[in-house]
Amino acid sequence: MLHLITPLILTFNEAPNIERTLSRLKWAKEIVVIDSFSTDETCDLVRKLPQARILQRKFDSFAEQCNFGLQHIRTEWVLSLDADYLLSEECMAEVTNLQPGEEAAGYRAAFKYCMSGSPLRASLYPPRVVLYRRQLAHYRDEGHGHRVQVEGTILPLRSMIYHDDRKPLDRWLREQDRYARLEAEYLTRTTGPRDHGTTGPQDHGTTGPQDHSLADRIRKKIVLAPGLVFFYTLLGKGLIFDGWPGWFYVFQRTYAELLLSLRLLEAKLNRTKQ
């Protein structure tokens, strides 16, 4: 199966992460990296792996970057990874032994979230479609993120992928405000549930569109989400037992929800002035 797969990675100033991600992809005959003109050592680090091919494109949206990348994939299957994803040994073994039938259009994976390398017992990070047939896939933007639309049946992977972002906190803080703006724009102009990137007769993932519809309705209440996220992650998810890494994650997610609430409130106030 591995010879049929090309990893696809988007990068912009991912020097703190990219080497660890690529270290788990040495089996690939080719790795396609779409770089948004990084100004750090990202491209130099990518070039250390001879099978990595860097294509640079000015960033306009995550979906457009991914769709551009798909045009340069030459294998039947694509393994779409963020620059801070690490394939676990179990995941590599599972993918190696996959024998997809004709009905299988892609595979969804769950994630083990890490803080500075320390795995957390739980997180709010949803499962994602990470492995799919190239000809059946197309990306579209959704809020601050992006979703892949795959025509066909999505099956679950049993193993997990690690999410381990080592970029400095000040960059994370800057990005959150940009994300909050985009997410607020999305929530104020849409009413339906989010699409989790699959179409077709089956979706065997663990999170469905209605889950996100409920979360979005709570966010639109403005005052509820930050407090709910704090207590849900700390107590409901049990991160209070993960020590300082758990507290760090709880504060991050609460801060992100608070920023989004402020942006939604700003939009609401602006509408009342009109």
DABEL-V942768 format. One record per helix or strand of 3 or more residues. SS is the DSSP state (h for helix, s for strand). FROM is the first residue (numbers start at 1). TO is the last residue. If there is no record, write none. Layout:
ss | from | to
SS | FROM | TO
SS | FROM | TO
This chain:
ss | from | to
h | 2 | 4
s | 5 | 11
h | 18 | 23
s | 31 | 35
h | 42 | 47
s | 52 | 56
h | 62 | 70
s | 77 | 81
s | 85 | 87
h | 89 | 96
s | 104 | 115
s | 128 | 133
h | 134 | 136
s | 137 | 142
s | 145 | 151
s | 153 | 163
h | 169 | 189
h | 209 | 220
h | 225 | 236
h | 239 | 273
